Amino acid sequence: MIPRIAAGRHVESRVPPPLPGGHQGSFSYLELGALKTAAACARMHAIQMLWEWDLQLLSDSVKLVVSELVTNAIQAADGLMASRFAGSWTDGPPPVRFWLVRERHGVIILVWDGNDRWPERQDTSPDDESGRGLLLVEALSQEWGCFTPNQSSGKVVWAVIATSSKSAPATQHGATR
């Protein structure tokens, strides 16, 4: 498990929220405005981190999953005028918080938004232009889930992208209440 940084609340909030089962390794953090451009910024950042960690082989899957999760977070934040994260309330539209955690066998993508409503897969028809995001996340990740972090509103949606080939369907954790 990544040790908590004791320097202060602002730095503390950059440490990834604990996942069920814990995690360890290097990580990267971005706090983005809930704007249309946030998904592209998160995607470019993820590509650079994968390059730094010598995990370029995960780039295609990570780019798609990051895009889906950040886009969902932007949509979830629409209309919110306050949020609580790591025990601190903030007025105004909540940001989108994005972590990329380097693990021994891949990466974990975590995205927080201030909306308490958990993601749900949607039934879609072939003509629908949206609604397939979680199906894509499920197809590209080894496992994924959702949880409410301590002392926070909203939720964290996370996905594991492994370096080994995927042999079984993604396992969903915590996405039901």
ABEGO torsion letter per residue (X at the ends): XBBBBAAEAAAAAABBBBBBGEBBEBBBBBBBBBBAAAAAAAAAAAAAAAAAAGAAAAAAAAAAAAAAAAAAAAAAABGBABBBBGGBBBBEBBBBBBBBBBBAAEBBBBBBBABABBBBBBBBBAABABGAAAAAAAAABABBBBBBBBGBBEBBBBBBBBABBBABBBBBBGABX
